[in-house]
Structures are given as structure tokens and as C-alpha cells.
Amino acid sequence: MAKRFLSENNIAFEEINIDAQPDAIDWLKEQGFQSVPVITSEATTVVGFRPDQLKQLAS
């Protein structure tokens, strides 16, 4: 859902698939995240599908 939301709202993103890149799981754990998706930008981090917060990434 998050990926579709970002695409439909023309918000650029890079997908990191934790199944294909298991080292990404280590990074997520080190940062204290326990669920996905985790969407990060320079200014904010959004955990889970949160359309209200994801819209802020477009600005």
C-alpha cells in the first residue's frame, strides 16, 4: 500500500526489499524499528502505512 501511495502521488522513492537484502534487516533493528514499511527522508521517518504522514514527503 505504501509503495502504491508513493507512486500515485509522484513521490520518488527507492525500494529496499528485506528479503533480497537481509543486511537491511540488521540496519532496521539497529535503528529500533520492529515493523515495515519504514520510509525515511532527510527530514522525517514514517513507520507503517500512514498516508497523512506520507503526504508530507511530497512537499
PyMOL commands that set and color helices and strands:
alter all, ss='L'
color gray80, all
select helices_A, chain A and resi 2-8+23-30+51-58
alter helices_A, ss='H'
color red, helices_A
select strands_A, chain A and resi 38-40+45-47
alter strands_A, ss='S'
color yellow, strands_A
deselect
rebuild
show_as cartoon
